């Protein structure tokens, strides 16, 4: 394949979008191998199959092609990948027993790095960068959620840090006076929006959907911590 041909193809026109399914043989083979390996390693096969199915849809469906035309589609893909598929995947695999703040910092560095203008442009122009972005993001997000699952009493701070940095990024791209990614200057025109409006939509998706998912996560971690704390205490008998 030409190294400058995007994995998901050229940016589609709106009329062609629903026909742009990605049945790349290498992608399908990779998904099949991941399914077999995951079912062998997982502690909860039902949850693993659910996470695998969602990940497969994110790359096979027209959302992949839409992400070549719209930055907002790429952000929606990443929100679903890292904040929905990753926690389900983490719940299906053995827990990673490391302090959660480390994976949170790795995830933050990768997220900000890959969404900076130059690395982002690289992912639109070559398969190597494209898969390096997505595999590193899903791996880092899964490690983060796995560490949060292993030690919820220490994970609330890491979850708050992650939520804060994602919200800050969303604020920056929403309020930026100019688009960050020149690639989308022309690709958004057929969709009736400017690159700046597309970027603002991306910020809103991350702000609302990402913030909502992490708010729910923090609530789950707090509830689990309180439950585990109560279960660890010996029963006390009140004096008469």
DRENZAZA-674366 format. One record per residue (C-alpha): x, y, z; residue in three letters. Coordinates in steps of 0.05 Angstrom, whole numbers, plus 5000, padded with zeros to 4 digits. Layout:
DRENZAZA-674366
XYZala;...
END
This chain:
DRENZAZA-674366
500050005000unk;502350714984unk;505250975050unk;501451625040unk;494751295030unk;490651345094unk;488450695125unk;481150885123unk;481651155052unk;480751845024unk;475752315058unk;468852095036unk;463252535009unk;456852525050unk;453152124997unk;458451584998unk;459551545073unk;454850965089unk;458050525036unk;465050615065unk;465849985107unk;473049765118unk;474149025104unk;481649055099unk;484448335103unk;490048535151unk;485048885196unk;480348285197unk;486147805210unk;488548245267unk;481648275297unk;480947515292unk;487647395326unk;485847895380unk;479247535392unk;482546855400unk;488047115445unk;483247525486unk;478446955498unk;484346535522unk;487047065569unk;480647395594unk;477447255661unk;470647465635unk;469547235563unk;462747565557unk;465648255573unk;471648135528unk;467147955470unk;463048585482unk;469349025483unk;472148665422unk;465648765384unk;465549515399unk;472849595378unk;471449215314unk;465549665297unk;469750285308unk;474650075254unk;470349685205unk;464250155204unk;463850805163unk;466151175226unk;473151005204unk;472251355137unk;468551935170unk;474552055215unk;478552215152unk;473852795135unk;471653045204unk;475953165265unk;469553095306unk;468652385279unk;475852215299unk;474652485369unk;468152105375unk;471851475354unk;477151595407unk;472051745462unk;468551085448unk;475150715442unk;478550975505unk;472651145551unk;467750595533unk;471249995502unk;477550055545unk;474050005613unk;469949405589unk;476349085564unk;479849235630unk;474148895668unk;474948275624unk;482448185634unk;486648055696unk;487348695737unk;493849095731unk;496249195801unk;500449825794unk;499150525823unk;493850845778unk;497251515773unk;502851225728unk;498050965675unk;494051615680unk;500252025663unk;502251555606unk;495151615577unk;495352375583unk;502052425547unk;499751975491unk;493052315484unk;495953015480unk;501752785437unk;497652425384unk;492652995379unk;498053525369unk;498153795297unk;504353435270unk;503152735298unk;495752785281unk;497452965209unk;502052355206unk;496351885226unk;492352145166unk;497952005117unk;500551315135unk;498450645165unk;504350605213unk;502651245249unk;495251095246unk;495950435282unk;501250685329unk;496251215352unk;490350755362unk;494050155392unk;497850595441unk;491550965462unk;487450335473unk;493149995510unk;494350605555unk;486950695569unk;486049955585unk;492049975632unk;489150585666unk;482250285677unk;485349625698unk;489449975752unk;483350365775unk;479549705781unk;485049375821unk;485549935873unk;479450385872unk;481550705938unk;487551005903unk;484351095835unk;479751675848unk;485452175845unk;488051875780unk;480951895751unk;480252625771unk;486952795739unk;484952445675unk;478152775673unk;481353455685unk;486453395629unk;481253145579unk;476653715598unk;482354215591unk;483853945521unk;476453995503unk;476254715527unk;482354895486unk;479754625420unk;472754885432unk;475055595446unk;480955615397unk;480356195347unk;483255775290unk;483055035272unk;488954625295unk;489054135238unk;490054395167unk;488153715138unk;480753865151unk;480754555119unk;477654255056unk;474953585079unk;469453895121unk;466554335065unk;462153785034unk;458953695103unk;456854425105unk;461454625163unk;468154965169unk;474254645199unk;473555095260unk;466254895270unk;468254165263unk;473654265316unk;468654605362unk;463954015354unk;469753545371unk;470953955435unk;463553905453unk;463553155444unk;469553075489unk;467053575539unk;460153285547unk;460952545530unk;467952465559unk;466252865621unk;459852475632unk;463351805626unk;468752005675unk;463752295724unk;460151615723unk;466951265732unk;468751685792unk;461951525823unk;463050775811unk;470050815842unk;467451185903unk;461750685912unk;466450095905unk;471350395955unk;465950506006unk;463349805995unk;470249486002unk;471849916063unk;465449706097unk;466648976081unk;473649006110unk;471449256178unk;469948746232unk;462948746259unk;462249166321unk;457549056378unk;454749666411unk;454749656487unk;448049596521unk;
END
